[in-house]
Amino acid sequence: MIPYGRQDIQQADIDAVLEVLQSDFLTQGPMVPRFEQCIANHVGAKHALAVNSATSALHIACLALGLGKGDWLWTSPITFVASANCGLYCGAQVDFVDIDSRTYNLCPDALEAKLQKAEQEERLPKVLVAVHLCGQPCDMQAIHALSQRYGFRIIEDASHAIGGKYQEEFIGSGRYSDITVFSFHPVKIITTAEGGMALTNDDTLASRMNLLRSHGVTRDPALMTHEADGPWYYQQVELGFNYRMTELQAALGVSQLERLGDYVARRNALAERYDEKLADLPVVTPWQHPYSYSGRHLYVIRLKLDEISVSHRQAFEALREQGIGVNLHYIPVYTQPYYQPLGFQHGNFPEAERYYAEAISVPLYPTMSEAEQDLVIAALRKALGL
Ligand SMILES: *Cc1c(COP(=O)(O)O)cnc(C)c1O
């Protein structure tokens, strides 16, 4: 089976993790701050907070922005459920903004129209989660301009997008958002097994997220309500969690980060090769906005169903039967059973549903060979009945 994505672990990664295992600290040592510093420097952000998953990062990001009961969080329907669930964790309500037909990211025009309506109904969102699907950044400048007009805060869910750029700047620089979140799950661009990170340029948000990831407990006198009882003293000043990343994970992350540029370059080269080789097939290949340098986490094709004699499902199954580990990213979140009682219906976001009816993620990962890619292309031709 050729998987849709897979990690690349080299001897340097193994050595880095072994070294930590033999050191004094398995958690809460020097490696997590080092990983944070490396990423912050790389993307040009002031603060980076490592946590045990991107899901945790999204949760503490929402809490740090003050999201709670009575508030709304908006995001894209075409994303992993975590981008929306973080709002529910905080007791907020969740709503969606339909996608752009070319980038498949949240559409700024649809956002503006929905904001105008929400303003009249006095239910404007407090937080917008902008998801950079497949690694291609959202139109952040347009979204940021709307946030200034309508007063919402922005989290970039850049789980797919580390190493990519928006308007020549690395994603995570935070120019057009409050907080950016990365994921280090093994299928993502670089991995720490499980792991995530929240980046921000705001000192207060960083301090809050730092508390929230570790029980809301502090040893910093500046954050305490009164003077320490003694040198043993710590204070719990928030209701936090244990969302900490381990030293082993951080060491793996530091080691992986050295190859980030190579990974993204290789992913782009393979994606461009797909573009060329699929040009004469009845599929839509991923359009790239000129402002975008995508991390290319995923390569999504859309079937031109009116030009082929097989259904979406038949094509998908025929690919799996030939050992091609295709996938579908993603099922519109609001159609999930858990979201149905929250007031959503099929048909709510037509562009998202059109996408869902046609999309297939084909294998793409940096260690994929051109021979493997050719097998995928041959299998696709066959699956489409060509
Ligand atoms: C993978 C992913 C997440 C969750 O990441 P974890 O690190 O597995 O918690 C969130 N949002 C998107 C868009 C993702 O792809």
The ligand as an SDF file (V2000), in Angstrom:
LIG
                    3D

 15 15  0  0  0  0  0  0  0  0999 V2000
   -4.2520   17.3350   12.2820 C   0  0  0  0  0  0  0  0  0  0  0  0
   -5.1180   18.5250   12.4220 C   0  0  0  0  0  0  0  0  0  0  0  0
   -5.5120   19.0300   13.6680 C   0  0  0  0  0  0  0  0  0  0  0  0
   -5.2270   18.3130   14.9500 C   0  0  0  0  0  0  0  0  0  0  0  0
   -3.9000   18.0520   15.1280 O   0  0  0  0  0  0  0  0  0  0  0  0
   -3.4360   17.1000   16.3340 P   0  0  0  0  0  0  0  0  0  0  0  0
   -1.9960   17.4820   16.5100 O   0  0  0  0  0  0  0  0  0  0  0  0
   -3.5980   15.7060   15.8380 O   0  0  0  0  0  0  0  0  0  0  0  0
   -4.2660   17.3910   17.5130 O   0  0  0  0  0  0  0  0  0  0  0  0
   -6.2260   20.2050   13.7030 C   0  0  0  0  0  0  0  0  0  0  0  0
   -6.5840   20.8560   12.5800 N   0  0  0  0  0  0  0  0  0  0  0  0
   -6.2480   20.3800   11.3650 C   0  0  0  0  0  0  0  0  0  0  0  0
   -6.6510   21.1600   10.1550 C   0  0  0  0  0  0  0  0  0  0  0  0
   -5.5280   19.1960   11.2540 C   0  0  0  0  0  0  0  0  0  0  0  0
   -5.2350   18.7060   10.0470 O   0  0  0  0  0  0  0  0  0  0  0  0
  1  2  1  0
  2  3  1  0
  2 14  2  0
  3  4  1  0
  3 10  2  0
  4  5  1  0
  5  6  1  0
  6  7  2  0
  6  8  1  0
  6  9  1  0
 10 11  1  0
 11 12  2  0
 12 13  1  0
 12 14  1  0
 14 15  1  0
M  END
$$$$
